């Protein structure tokens, strides 16, 4: 059954987000504008024309330096490097749009929660309630060293850290100011009711924050919470806290299974499955015919910088993969003890799924078909809509739409794919009124009473 889905436009403020090497082609050279504000203003105008729900800006705070231990491979290739700070452009993007949600990635290691809460409240005010926060804990060792840590904090401990960070921000957003604190009343000489503005007096493992919050409540108070962790700890964090999450599912069948597991986690935290919207990645090469789409996809693959892709995957996995011969069979890698059990399992899953289409899958093919995000599906707008329908039937709520190139690709999607999706009832034909939370959930603009954070109190 067709239903309107969520479409989240993925963006990195970087010359090469995931399509490693494609910047060298004439089509990819629009990436040279990655540090120009005008380019991003044009992008959000295009997304709003296509009635996207949100712009999602990803971010990293370090370099991918696992490969050879110095980061030169990924720096040479401009692989998510350089990376301007995304929060700096949100006011401009908000001014250039009226309805598009603006979701920013901010890492718990990079900004103190008091400062971050202040930034988000300000942006939510300036955009009339259109801000979301992608909560991340960082997977790059260099990122931690950039902020004074000797090395990366252990995985599950990072999520404990993120929980306290969110707790502090939540208290500032939701508990520091009571309803009715904002008066702006000349007759009584009270701009605010000071008795309804409170210090939060948070004392925890990592933070001591007195408060009060020094920005008055914004339209949403708390931004819409996004989260993308796929580990057990990340999934539990999403089930407890997130309102929108990204599934790793690559097929409708795996999406159906992943949703069932996540829904049970959500219920275990006292929430309803519909309280957490589930998105999967959709990255397409678009052609007027299937033959044209496949030809464009092959062109993308032919221009991959395999060393940059390998360096990127090394950084993401935390394992130096530099010395693997690209022609090594994946079945051999799945047995190597130097890889973690998690990595070996991923390799075996790829082999079992027959990514190699009947022949021995190599490390190069695995990188292209699994680690390379853009261009995984090639087809006509109608075939793309078929793919969208299959995922919708599996229960997903929408898509994280990853472009083949960050800039310049969206016009093609909006012109050719959006009308087909709208005709089939799979995409909205007009924006709903209200804040981002109201647009996504069709309910109130504030965090719902059923959210677990609602149990927090001042002074905890």
C-alpha positions in Angstrom: 0.0 0.0 0.0 1.4 3.4 -1.0 2.0 6.0 1.7 3.9 9.3 2.0 7.4 8.6 3.1 10.2 10.7 4.7 13.0 11.9 2.4 16.2 13.1 4.1 18.7 14.8 1.8 22.2 13.7 2.9 25.1 16.2 2.7 28.7 16.6 3.8 30.5 20.0 3.7 33.4 18.3 2.0 34.9 17.9 -1.5 34.4 14.1 -1.4 31.8 12.7 0.9 31.6 9.0 -0.2 32.1 8.8 -3.9 35.9 8.5 -3.7 37.7 9.7 -6.8 34.6 10.9 -8.6 35.7 14.5 -8.1 38.3 14.0 -10.8 35.6 13.6 -13.5 34.0 16.6 -15.3 30.7 15.7 -13.6 32.2 15.6 -10.2 34.2 18.9 -10.4 31.2 20.8 -9.0 32.5 19.5 -5.7 35.2 22.3 -5.9 32.5 24.6 -4.5 32.3 22.6 -1.2 33.5 25.7 0.8 31.2 28.2 -0.9 28.0 29.1 1.0 26.1 29.9 -2.2 26.4 26.3 -3.3 24.6 25.1 -0.2 22.0 27.8 -0.4 21.2 26.5 -4.0 21.1 22.9 -2.7 18.5 23.6 0.0 16.4 25.6 -2.4 16.4 22.5 -4.7 15.6 20.2 -1.9 12.7 22.4 -0.8 11.4 22.5 -4.4 11.4 18.7 -4.3 9.5 18.8 -1.0 12.2 17.0 1.0 11.5 16.7 4.7 15.0 17.4 5.9 18.5 18.3 4.9 20.8 16.1 7.0 24.4 17.4 7.3 26.9 14.7 8.3 30.2 15.6 9.9 33.5 14.3 11.3 36.0 16.0 13.6 39.1 14.2 12.5 40.8 12.5 9.6 40.7 8.9 8.5 44.2 8.0 9.5 44.1 4.3 10.3 45.6 3.3 7.0 49.4 3.5 7.3 48.8 5.5 10.5 49.1 9.0 9.0 46.0 9.9 7.1 47.9 11.0 3.9 45.9 8.6 1.7 42.5 10.2 2.6 43.9 13.7 2.8 45.4 13.4 -0.7 42.0 12.3 -2.0 39.9 14.9 -0.2 38.0 12.0 1.5 35.8 13.8 4.1 38.7 16.3 4.4 38.6 19.3 4.8 35.4 19.5 6.8 34.0 22.9 7.6 31.8 23.1 10.7 28.1 22.5 9.6 26.5 24.4 12.4 28.0 27.7 11.0 25.7 27.7 7.9 22.4 26.7 9.4 21.1 30.2 9.9 21.8 31.1 6.3 20.1 27.9 5.1 17.1 28.6 7.3 16.8 32.0 5.9 16.9 30.6 2.4 14.0 28.1 3.1 10.6 28.1 4.7 9.8 24.4 5.4 12.8 22.3 5.0 14.0 20.7 8.2 17.7 21.2 9.0 19.4 18.4 10.8 23.0 19.0 12.1 25.5 16.4 13.2 27.3 17.4 16.4 29.7 15.0 18.2 29.6 14.8 22.0 33.4 15.3 22.1 33.4 18.6 20.2 31.2 21.0 22.2 30.3 21.3 25.8 26.6 20.5 26.3 25.8 23.9 27.7 27.2 25.7 24.7 25.6 23.2 22.3 22.2 23.5 23.9 22.5 27.3 23.5 23.4 27.0 19.8 20.5 24.7 19.1 17.9 26.8 20.9 19.1 29.8 19.0 18.9 28.0 15.7 15.5 26.6 16.5 14.3 30.1 17.2 15.8 31.6 14.1 14.3 28.8 11.8 10.9 28.8 13.5 11.3 25.3 14.8 13.0 23.4 12.0 16.1 22.0 13.7 17.1 18.4 14.3 20.2 17.0 16.0 22.1 13.9 14.8 23.6 12.5 18.0 27.0 10.9 17.3 29.8 9.6 19.5 32.7 9.6 16.9 34.5 6.6 15.5 37.8 8.3 14.5 40.7 8.1 16.9 42.2 11.3 15.4 39.0 13.1 16.4 39.5 12.2 20.1 43.2 13.2 20.0 42.1 16.5 18.5 40.2 17.2 21.7 42.9 16.2 24.0 42.2 12.5 24.6 45.0 10.0 24.4 43.0 7.7 22.2 39.4 6.8 21.3 37.1 6.0 24.2 35.8 2.4 24.3 32.7 1.9 22.2 30.0 1.3 24.8 31.5 3.9 27.1 30.9 6.5 24.3 27.2 5.8 24.4 27.2 6.2 28.2 28.8 9.5 27.6 26.3 10.4 25.0 23.5 9.7 27.3 24.8 12.0 30.0 25.4 14.7 27.3 21.8 14.4 26.1 20.6 14.4 29.7 22.3 17.8 30.3 21.0 19.3 27.1 17.5 18.0 27.8 17.4 19.6 31.2 18.5 22.9 29.7 15.9 22.7 26.9 13.0 21.3 28.8 13.3 21.8 32.5 15.2 25.1 33.0 12.3 27.2 31.9 8.7 26.4 32.9 5.8 27.1 30.7 4.7 30.7 31.4 8.2 32.0 32.2 8.2 34.2 29.1 6.0 37.3 29.7 7.3 40.3 27.8 4.8 42.3 29.8 5.5 46.1 30.2 2.5 46.5 32.5 4.1 44.4 35.2 7.7 45.3 34.4 8.5 41.7 33.9 10.2 40.5 30.7 10.3 37.1 32.3 8.9 35.4 35.4 12.2 34.7 37.2 10.5 32.3 39.6 9.9 30.0 36.7 13.5 29.9 35.4 15.6 27.3 37.2 19.2 26.2 37.5 19.5 22.6 36.5 22.4 21.7 39.0 23.5 18.7 37.0 26.3 16.7 38.6 27.4 13.6 36.7 30.4 11.5 35.7 31.6 13.9 33.0 29.7 17.2 33.5 28.8 19.6 36.2 26.4 22.2 34.8 24.6 24.7 37.1 22.4 26.6 34.6 20.0 28.1 34.0 19.6 27.9 30.2 20.3 31.3 28.8 18.1 31.1 25.8 14.3 31.3 26.1 12.4 28.2 25.0 12.4 27.7 21.2 9.4 26.5 19.2 10.4 22.8 19.7 12.4 23.3 22.9 14.3 20.1 22.1 15.4 19.5 18.5 14.2 16.4 16.7 16.6 13.6 17.8 18.3 11.7 15.0 20.7 8.8 15.6 22.5 6.3 13.3 24.3 3.8 15.6 24.1 0.2 14.4 25.8 -1.7 17.2 23.9 -3.2 20.1 24.7 -0.2 22.2 23.8 2.2 19.4 20.5 0.5 18.7 19.6 0.6 22.4 20.5 4.3 22.5 18.3 4.9 19.5 15.4 2.9 21.0 15.6 5.0 24.2 16.3 8.4 22.7 15.9 8.9 19.0 12.9 10.0 17.1 14.5 9.2 13.7 17.1 6.5 13.1 19.0 5.1 10.2 19.0 1.3 9.6 21.9 -0.5 8.0 19.5 -2.6 5.9 20.4 -3.0 2.3 17.4 -5.1 1.2 13.7 -5.0 2.1 14.0 -8.4 3.7 16.8 -7.3 6.1 14.9 -4.1 6.7 11.9 -6.1 7.9 14.1 -8.0 10.3 15.9 -5.0 11.6 12.7 -3.1 12.2 11.2 -6.0 14.2 14.3 -6.1 16.5 14.3 -2.3 16.9 10.6 -2.2 17.6 11.0 -4.6 20.5 13.7 -2.4 21.9 11.5 0.6 21.6 8.7 -1.1 23.4 11.1 -2.2 26.2 11.8 1.5 26.9 8.1 2.2 27.3 7.6 3.7 23.8 5.5 2.8 20.8 7.1 1.6 17.5 5.7 4.6 15.7 7.6 6.9 18.1 10.8 6.1 16.2 10.9 6.6 12.4 13.1 4.2 10.6 15.0 5.3 7.5 17.2 3.3 5.1 19.8 4.5 2.7 18.9 5.1 -0.9 21.6 6.1 -3.4 20.8 5.9 -7.0 22.2 6.5 -10.4 19.3 7.8 -12.5 18.9 7.1 -16.2 16.1 7.7 -18.8 16.6 4.0 -19.6 17.9 1.1 -17.6 20.8 0.9 -20.1 21.7 4.5 -19.5 21.6 4.1 -15.8 23.8 1.1 -15.8 26.3 2.8 -18.1 26.4 5.8 -15.7 26.9 3.5 -12.8 29.8 1.7 -14.4 31.4 5.1 -15.1 31.1 5.9 -11.4 32.8 2.5 -10.5 35.5 3.0 -13.2 36.5 6.3 -11.6 36.7 5.1 -8.0 40.0 5.8 -6.2 40.4 2.4 -4.6 43.1 3.5 -2.3 41.0 6.4 -1.0 38.0 4.1 -0.5 40.2 1.6 1.3 41.5 4.4 3.6 38.0 5.5 4.3 36.9 2.0 5.2 39.9 1.6 7.4 39.1 4.7 9.3 35.4 3.7 9.7 36.3 0.1 10.9 39.3 1.0 13.0 41.5 -1.6 11.3 44.4 -0.9 9.0 43.4 -2.5 5.7 46.1 -0.9 3.6 48.1 -4.0 2.8 45.3 -6.1 1.5 45.7 -7.0 -2.2 42.5 -5.7 -3.8 42.2 -9.1 -5.7 42.2 -11.1 -2.4 39.0 -13.3 -2.2 36.7 -12.2 0.5 36.3 -15.8 1.7 40.0 -15.7 2.7 39.5 -12.4 4.6 36.5 -13.8 6.4 38.9 -16.4 8.1 41.7 -14.1 9.1 42.2 -13.8 12.8 43.6 -10.3 12.7 40.1 -9.1 11.9 37.5 -8.7 14.6 34.6 -11.1 14.8 32.3 -8.3 13.7 34.4 -7.7 10.6 34.6 -11.4 9.7 30.9 -11.6 10.1 30.3 -8.7 7.7 32.6 -10.4 5.2 30.7 -13.7 5.5 27.3 -12.0 5.1 28.6 -10.4 1.9 29.7 -13.8 0.6 26.5 -15.4 1.6 24.5 -12.7 -0.1 26.4 -13.4 -3.3 27.5 -9.9 -3.9 29.9 -11.4 -6.5 27.0 -12.6 -8.6 28.2 -16.2 -8.9 32.0 -15.7 -9.0 34.6 -15.4 -6.3 34.0 -12.0 -4.6 37.2 -10.0 -4.2 38.2 -7.4 -1.7 37.9 -4.7 -4.4 34.4 -5.8 -5.3 33.4 -5.8 -1.7 34.7 -2.3 -1.2 32.8 -1.1 -4.3 29.6 -2.9 -3.5 29.5 -2.6 0.3 31.8 0.2 1.5 31.0 2.6 -1.4 27.7 4.3 -0.5 26.6 6.2 -3.6 25.4 4.5 -6.8 24.4 1.2 -5.3 21.1 1.1 -7.3 20.9 2.2 -11.0 17.7 2.5 -12.8 15.0 4.7 -14.3 12.7 6.9 -12.1 10.1 4.2 -12.4 12.5 1.5 -11.2 13.6 3.7 -8.4 10.0 4.1 -7.3 9.6 0.3 -7.5 12.5 0.0 -5.1 11.1 2.6 -2.8 7.8 0.7 -2.8 9.5 -2.5 -1.8 11.1 -0.9 1.2 7.8 0.8 2.1 6.1 -2.6 2.0 8.8 -3.9 4.4 7.9 -1.2 6.9 10.5 1.6 6.5 9.3 5.1 7.1 11.6 6.8 4.6 15.0 7.2 3.1 18.3 8.8 3.8 18.9 9.9 0.2 22.7 9.9 -0.5 23.7 11.6 -3.7 26.4 10.3 -6.1 28.0 13.7 -5.7 27.0 16.0 -2.9 26.4 19.1 -5.1 24.7 19.2 -8.4 23.0 15.8 -8.2 19.8 17.0 -6.6 18.4 18.7 -9.6 18.2 15.4 -11.4 16.5 13.7 -8.5 13.9 16.5 -8.1 13.2 16.8 -11.8 12.9 13.1 -12.7 12.3 11.0 -9.6 10.1 13.1 -7.3 7.2 13.4 -9.7 7.1 9.6 -10.1 7.1 9.1 -6.3 4.4 11.7 -5.9 2.2 10.1 -8.6 2.4 6.8 -6.7 1.6 8.4 -3.4 5.1 7.7 -2.0 6.1 11.3 -1.5 4.3 14.4 -0.2 2.9 16.9 -2.7 2.8 19.8 -0.2 4.4 20.6 3.1 2.5 20.1 6.3 2.3 23.2 8.6 4.2 23.6 11.9 7.6 22.7 13.2 9.8 19.9 12.0 8.5 17.6 14.7 4.9 18.4 13.8 5.6 17.8 10.1 7.2 14.4 10.7 4.8 13.1 13.3 1.7 15.1 12.8 1.5 15.8 16.5 2.7 18.4 18.9 5.9 20.4 18.5 7.3 19.4 21.8 9.0 16.1 22.8 6.1 13.8 23.5 5.2 12.9 27.1 6.0 9.2 26.4 9.6 9.9 25.7 12.0 8.4 28.4 13.7 11.7 28.9 10.5 13.1 30.4 11.3 11.2 33.6 14.3 13.4 34.3 14.1 16.0 37.0 16.2 19.0 38.1 19.2 18.3 40.2 19.6 14.7 39.0 
